[in-house]
Amino acid sequence: MEWRAETSRGLVRPKNEDSWSVVDLPTGWLAMVADGLGGHDGGEIASALAVSSIQEYVKEHFADDDPANVLKQAILYGNGKIRESAAGDQGFPGMGTTVTCVMITCDRSKVFVGHVGDSRAYIVSNGEIRRITEDHSVSGELVRNGTISEEDAMRHPGRNVLTMALGTQETVDVDIYEEELNPDDIVVLCTDGLTSLVSPQEIYQVLVMCDKDQVARKLVDLANERGGHDNITVIVLWPQAASS
């Protein structure tokens, strides 16, 4: 497998509260992005804690039979760790984060996706880009019930209002997806600093037109050229590519 990643504070926010990770596992690979809740003290801590605790859980339980359940339990474990930290002496009450993570099997035939919040996972397959995850946001709910279109959601005032995040509530409903992987498929993980400014079709065009070493940086640059009003993080994975 090959991958490239890029993160940016953007042009407006005083610091980068996004976190990300790609790690090798004996049974495949684990990658994730997390977007600490802007406006909440501790967003940076929450996103970093989500990434580290999910990694910790998966590394300890990767041998379990069901990858989907391992991913779900890892995210629930991360939720508990963030809440535990928020309640401690050094904690920031109300801190939270999104998380979108993928586990790719060692034979690179499947990808399992775990998701809470409004970061996103896309798959590029057979000449088209398709979003795997659904946003846990006010605008996402309106898209699902047919009130507004995907294009309208990019400009809707509720696009940044989350209906679910790690750390902000005692229990979370983790979305789990399973996708078959074909040769030449590409998996993209990104925070909403990208998707609020760059459309899926534009993401696709960058992926097919740019060299692998350029794609993540090009996507981040594109968001910054359009205002960079949020932190921006992108991971691009080529599961069936031979590692260079």
C-alpha positions, -999 to +999 in steps of 0.1 A: +000+000+000+010+036-006-002+067+011+003+105+012-009+130+038-009+167+044-023+190+071-025+227+074-037+252+100-054+271+072-054+309+070-078+319+098-075+295+128-048+303+153-037+267+156-042+233+140-067+212+160-067+183+135-049+151+141-041+122+118-023+089+116-014+060+093+000+029+109+010-006+098-007-036+116+001-073+113-034-077+098-032-046+074-033-009+079-051+017+101-055+053+090-076+081+105-083+118+107-098+137+136-110+173+138-110+188+173-141+209+178-132+245+171-144+270+197-140+244+225-109+245+247-091+213+243-100+205+207-064+199+199-061+176+229-093+157+220-083+150+184-049+138+195-064+116+222-089+101+198-061+091+174-038+077+201-065+058+220-080+043+188-045+031+177-039+017+212-071-003+211-067-016+176-031-027+182-042-047+212-073-063+195-064-066+158-063-104+161-100-105+170-122-121+143-144-092+133-125-061+121-158-041+120-164-047+157-128-040+166-131-006+148-164+002+165-151-007+200-119+013+194-139+044+187-161+039+217-129+034+237-117+067+224-149+084+234-144+072+269-108+083+271-117+118+259-145+121+285-122+108+312-096+134+303-122+162+302-133+153+337-098+152+351-078+180+368-060+188+335-091+184+313-111+208+293-149+203+299-168+200+266-138+191+245-147+169+215-136+157+181-148+140+150-131+108+138-131+090+105-109+059+104-103+030+080-088-005+085-075-021+053-071-058+054-037-074+048-048-088+014-060-053+005-094-067-007-116-048+019-117-016+038-137-011+070-147+024+079-156+038+113-171+072+116-184+098+140-189+135+131-184+153+098-150+144+086-153+121+055-141+090+037-144+088-001-135+059-024-125+064-060-134+033-081-142+026-117-138+062-128-159+079-102-157+093-066-182+082-040-186+093-004-187+064+020-196+083+052-226+105+061-221+137+080-234+139+116-244+175+112-275+196+109-269+200+071-262+163+068-295+155+083-312+178+058-295+161+029-305+127+041-342+137+044-341+153+010-346+189+022-314+202+006-289+190-020-252+181-014-243+213-032-266+234-009-251+217+022-216+232+014-231+266+020-258+258+046-255+276+080-259+242+097-229+226+080-206+231+110-232+222+136-225+186+147-252+163+159-226+138+172-189+139+182-165+120+204-162+133+239-193+155+240-218+128+249-217+097+271-226+073+243-222+076+205-236+057+176-206+047+155-213+043+118-195+013+104-191+006+067-175-022+047-163-018+011-147-042-014-115-029-029-107-032-066-074-027-083-065+010-087-091+021-061-081+051-040-094+059-005-094+095+008-099+106+044-103+144+051-116+169+075-143+194+067-117+222+061-113+205+027-149+195+019-165+228+029-145+244+001-136+217-025-163+195-041-161+158-045-156+162-083-128+186-078-112+161-054-115+134-081-099+157-107-069+163-085-065+126-078-065+116-115-045+145-128-017+149-102+012+126-093+009+107-060+035+129-044+015+160-052-022+151-045-025+157-008-006+190-010-026+201-040-059+195-022-048+214+009-035+243-013-068+244-032-088+248+001-063+275+013-067+294-021-104+296-014-100+311+021-086+284+043-111+292+070-106+260+089-079+234+096-074+211+066-062+175+067-061+150+039-049+113+037-048+096+003-044+058+002-037+035-027-044+001-010-033-021-039-003-002-049+031-018-043+049+002-016+077+023-030 
